[in-house]
Amino acid sequence: MTKLADFSATTLAGEERSLADFDGSVALVVNTASKCGFTPQYAGLQQLFDSYRDKGFTVLGFPSNEFAGQEPGASGDIEEFCQVNYGVSFPMFEKIKVNGKNAHPLYQWLKTEKGGILGDAIKWNFTKFLIGRDGQVVKRYASNVDPADIAADIETALAA
């Protein structure tokens, strides 16, 4: 059975990182963008990370420029924007594709595990996937779901 730990991704610093580093953790995987109406969710994502990281929780951010060109910057620009504007300290990765034949393998798997209301495709920035300690997808959240509204599900997953 496929799980989060089976994938790897390139960090904003250009280093390949195995997602097995997060095996046994609860993770929230999010496709992000710096110039989106939902961009202020970075603050809420950071708050979740700060609140639960000592209990085995992480947020994994995956910038994508697929939606209205809302993530045009290079890795260094993205990292600086996230840190300066939102104090982001959770792991962020290089820009990826989340849809189509060139979608990152992680996103191909996530969409297969939990399709959306209108099919599997990611519809917009800040779609979120909650991953349990077993590395399996627990739930998918639409872009407009505020990170704070996921806290109860995170607590449930941490307790499992």
C-alpha positions, 0 to 999 in steps of 0.5 A: 500500500502506497503511503506518504513515506514512499515519496520525495520532493526537492526543498526550496534550498534545492535538496532532495528530501525523502518524505519518509522523514515524516513517517509516523507524523500527522501531516497537512500537505498544501499546494500554496501560492504567494499571490492568491486570495488565500495566501493569508492562510500561511499564517493559519498554517504556521499557527497549526504547525506551532501548536502541534509540531511537538505532538508529531504534526507538520505542514508540508507546503508545495508551491504551484504556479498552475492557477492564474500564475499566482506563484511566479517567483523562484524558490528563493523569492518564495522562501523569502516571501513566506518567512518575511510575511508569515514567519513560515518555518514548516517545510516548503518545497520547490514549485511543482505541478499538481494536475495533468500528466506532469503532476508531481507523483505525490499529488498523483497519489493524493488525488487518487486517494481523495478525490474532490467534489468535482473530480480528482483535479486540484481546483485551486491553491491551498487545497489541503490533504490531512495524512495520518500517522500511518501515512494514509490520506485521512481527508481532503479540504477545499481551498476555502477551508480555514486552517483553524477549522482543521484543528479538531481533525488534526487532534483526532489524527494525532490521538489515533 
